[in-house]
């Protein structure tokens, strides 16, 4: 963080009731299969706003889901 505009960056740690919480990257969580209603919503409402190259990866047709 910076303590002010133009100041150098300073590393900080967060303490909670005296317990040190070390910095670590968050764990990668595997995506779970979306429920049918959410798949339908993404396909019908969101897909139209995506570029052609991203449509199939982001909002595939719900019938093609495994």
C-alpha distances in whole Angstrom, upper triangle without the diagonal:
4,7,9,11,11,9,8,5,5,6,7,11,12,16,19,22,21,21,18,17,16,14,16,17,19,23,25,27,30,31,34,37,37,39,42,41,38,39,42,39,37,40,42,39,36,37,39,35,35,36,39,37,35,37,39,36,34,37,40,43,43,47,45,43,44
4,5,7,8,6,6,5,6,9,10,13,15,18,21,24,23,24,21,20,20,18,20,21,23,26,28,31,34,34,38,40,40,42,45,44,40,42,44,41,39,42,44,41,38,39,41,37,36,37,41,39,37,39,41,38,36,39,43,46,46,50,48,46,47
4,7,9,6,8,8,8,10,11,14,16,18,21,23,23,24,21,21,21,20,22,23,25,29,31,33,37,37,40,43,42,45,47,46,43,44,47,44,42,45,46,43,40,42,43,40,39,40,44,42,40,42,44,41,39,42,46,49,49,52,51,49,50
4,6,5,8,9,11,14,14,18,19,22,24,27,26,27,25,25,24,23,25,26,28,31,33,35,38,39,42,44,43,46,48,47,43,45,47,44,42,45,46,43,40,42,43,39,39,40,43,42,40,42,45,42,40,43,46,49,49,53,52,50,51
4,6,9,10,13,16,17,21,22,25,27,30,30,30,28,27,27,25,27,27,29,32,34,36,39,39,42,44,43,46,48,47,43,45,47,44,41,44,45,42,39,41,41,38,37,38,42,40,39,41,43,41,39,42,45,48,49,52,51,49,51
4,7,9,12,16,18,21,23,26,29,32,31,32,29,28,27,25,27,27,29,33,34,37,40,40,43,46,45,48,50,49,45,46,48,45,43,46,47,44,41,42,43,39,38,39,42,41,39,42,44,41,40,43,46,49,50,54,52,50,52
4,7,9,13,15,18,21,23,26,29,28,29,26,25,24,22,25,26,28,32,33,36,39,40,43,45,45,48,50,49,45,47,49,46,44,47,48,45,42,43,44,41,40,40,44,42,40,43,45,42,41,44,47,50,51,54,53,50,52
4,6,10,13,17,19,22,26,28,27,27,24,23,22,20,22,23,26,29,31,34,37,38,41,44,44,47,49,48,45,46,48,46,43,46,48,45,42,43,44,40,39,40,43,41,39,42,44,41,39,43,46,49,50,53,51,49,50
4,7,10,13,16,19,23,25,24,24,21,20,18,16,19,20,22,26,27,30,33,34,38,41,40,43,46,45,42,43,45,43,40,43,45,42,39,40,42,38,37,38,41,39,37,40,41,38,37,40,43,46,47,50,48,46,47
4,6,10,13,16,19,22,21,21,18,17,16,14,17,19,21,25,27,30,33,34,38,41,41,44,46,46,42,43,46,44,41,44,46,44,40,42,44,40,39,40,43,41,38,41,43,39,38,41,44,47,47,51,49,47,47
4,7,10,13,17,20,18,18,14,14,12,11,14,15,18,22,24,27,30,32,35,38,38,41,44,44,40,42,44,42,40,43,45,43,39,41,43,40,38,39,42,40,37,40,41,38,36,39,42,46,46,49,47,44,45
4,7,10,13,16,15,14,11,11,10,10,13,15,17,21,24,26,30,31,34,37,38,40,43,43,40,41,44,42,40,43,45,42,39,41,43,40,39,40,43,41,38,41,42,38,37,40,42,46,45,48,47,44,44
4,7,10,13,12,11,8,7,7,7,11,14,16,19,22,24,28,30,32,36,36,39,42,42,38,40,43,41,39,42,44,42,39,41,43,40,39,41,43,41,38,41,41,38,36,39,42,45,44,47,46,43,43
4,7,10,9,9,7,6,8,9,12,15,15,19,22,24,27,29,31,34,35,37,40,40,37,39,41,39,38,41,43,41,38,40,42,40,39,41,43,41,38,40,41,38,36,38,41,44,43,46,45,42,42
4,6,6,6,5,6,9,11,14,17,18,21,24,25,29,31,33,36,36,38,42,41,38,41,44,42,40,44,45,43,41,43,45,43,42,44,46,44,41,43,44,40,38,41,44,46,45,48,47,44,44
4,5,5,7,8,11,13,16,18,18,21,24,25,29,30,32,35,35,37,41,40,37,40,43,41,39,43,45,43,40,43,45,43,42,44,47,45,42,43,44,41,38,41,43,46,44,47,47,43,43
4,6,9,10,14,17,19,22,22,24,28,28,32,33,35,38,38,40,43,43,40,43,45,44,43,46,48,46,44,46,49,46,46,48,50,49,45,47,47,44,42,44,47,49,47,50,50,46,46
4,6,9,12,15,18,21,22,24,28,29,33,34,36,40,40,42,45,45,42,45,48,46,45,48,50,48,46,48,50,48,47,49,51,50,46,48,49,45,43,45,48,51,49,52,51,48,47
4,6,10,13,15,18,19,21,24,26,29,31,33,37,37,39,43,43,40,42,45,43,42,46,48,46,43,45,48,46,45,47,49,47,44,45,46,42,40,43,45,48,46,49,48,45,44
4,6,10,12,16,17,19,23,24,28,30,32,36,36,39,42,42,39,41,44,43,41,45,47,45,42,44,47,44,43,45,47,45,42,44,44,40,39,41,44,47,45,48,47,44,43
4,7,9,12,13,15,19,21,24,26,29,32,33,35,39,39,36,38,41,39,38,41,43,41,39,40,43,41,39,41,43,41,38,40,40,37,35,38,40,43,42,45,43,40,39
4,6,10,12,14,18,20,24,26,28,32,33,36,39,39,36,38,41,40,38,41,43,41,39,40,43,40,39,40,42,40,37,39,39,36,34,37,39,42,41,44,43,39,39
4,7,9,12,15,18,22,24,27,30,31,34,37,37,34,35,39,37,35,38,40,38,36,37,39,37,35,37,39,36,34,36,36,32,31,34,37,40,39,42,40,37,37
4,6,9,12,15,18,21,24,27,28,31,35,35,32,33,36,35,33,36,38,37,34,35,38,35,33,34,36,34,31,33,33,30,29,32,34,37,36,39,37,34,34
4,6,9,12,15,18,21,24,25,28,32,32,29,30,33,32,29,32,35,33,30,31,34,32,30,31,33,30,27,30,30,26,25,28,30,33,33,36,34,31,30
4,6,9,12,15,17,21,22,25,28,29,26,26,30,29,27,29,32,31,28,29,32,30,28,30,31,29,26,28,28,24,23,26,28,31,30,33,31,28,28
4,6,10,12,15,19,20,23,27,28,25,25,29,28,26,29,32,31,28,29,32,30,28,30,31,28,25,27,26,23,22,25,26,29,28,31,29,26,25
4,7,9,12,16,18,21,24,25,22,22,26,25,23,25,29,28,25,26,29,27,25,26,28,25,22,24,23,19,19,21,23,26,25,27,25,22,22
4,6,9,13,14,17,21,22,19,19,23,23,21,23,26,26,23,24,28,26,24,26,27,25,22,23,22,18,17,20,21,24,22,25,23,20,19
4,6,10,12,15,18,20,17,17,21,21,19,21,25,24,22,22,26,25,23,25,25,23,20,21,19,16,15,17,18,21,19,21,20,16,15
4,7,8,12,15,16,14,13,17,18,16,18,21,21,19,19,23,22,20,22,23,21,18,18,17,14,13,14,15,18,16,18,17,13,13
4,6,9,12,14,12,12,16,17,15,17,20,21,19,20,23,24,22,24,24,23,20,19,18,15,14,15,15,17,15,17,16,12,11
4,6,9,12,10,9,13,14,13,14,18,19,17,18,21,22,21,23,23,22,18,17,16,14,13,12,12,14,11,13,12,9,9
4,6,8,6,6,10,11,10,12,15,15,15,15,19,20,19,21,22,21,18,16,15,14,12,11,12,12,10,12,13,9,11
4,6,6,6,9,10,11,13,14,16,16,17,20,21,21,24,24,24,21,18,17,17,15,13,13,13,10,12,14,11,12
4,5,5,6,9,10,11,12,14,15,15,19,20,20,23,23,23,20,17,16,17,15,12,12,11,7,9,12,10,12
4,5,5,6,9,10,11,12,13,15,17,19,19,23,23,24,21,18,17,18,15,13,13,12,9,12,14,13,15
4,5,5,6,9,10,10,11,12,15,16,17,20,20,21,18,15,15,15,12,10,12,12,9,13,14,12,15
4,5,5,6,9,10,10,11,14,15,15,18,18,18,15,13,12,12,10,7,8,8,6,9,11,9,12
4,6,5,6,8,10,10,13,15,15,18,18,19,17,14,13,15,12,9,9,8,6,9,12,11,14
4,5,5,6,7,9,11,13,14,17,18,19,16,13,14,15,12,9,11,11,10,13,15,14,17
4,6,5,5,6,9,10,11,14,15,16,13,10,11,12,8,6,8,9,9,13,14,13,16
4,6,6,5,8,10,11,13,13,15,12,9,9,11,9,5,6,6,7,11,11,12,15
4,6,6,8,10,12,15,15,17,15,11,13,15,12,9,10,9,10,13,14,15,19
4,6,7,8,10,14,15,17,15,12,14,15,12,10,12,12,13,16,17,17,21
4,6,6,7,11,12,14,11,9,12,12,9,8,11,12,13,17,17,17,20
4,5,5,8,9,11,9,6,9,10,8,6,8,10,12,15,15,15,19
4,6,8,9,12,11,8,11,13,11,9,12,12,15,18,18,19,22
4,7,9,12,10,9,12,13,11,11,13,15,17,20,20,20,24
4,6,8,6,6,10,10,8,9,12,14,16,19,18,19,22
4,5,5,6,10,11,10,11,13,15,18,21,19,20,23
4,6,5,8,10,10,11,11,14,17,19,17,19,22
4,6,7,8,10,11,12,14,18,19,17,18,21
4,6,5,6,8,9,13,15,18,16,16,19
4,6,5,5,7,9,12,15,13,14,17
4,6,6,5,8,11,12,10,11,14
4,6,6,10,12,14,12,11,13
4,6,10,11,14,13,12,14
4,7,8,11,11,10,13
4,6,8,7,7,11
4,6,6,7,11
4,5,5,9
4,6,8
4,6
4
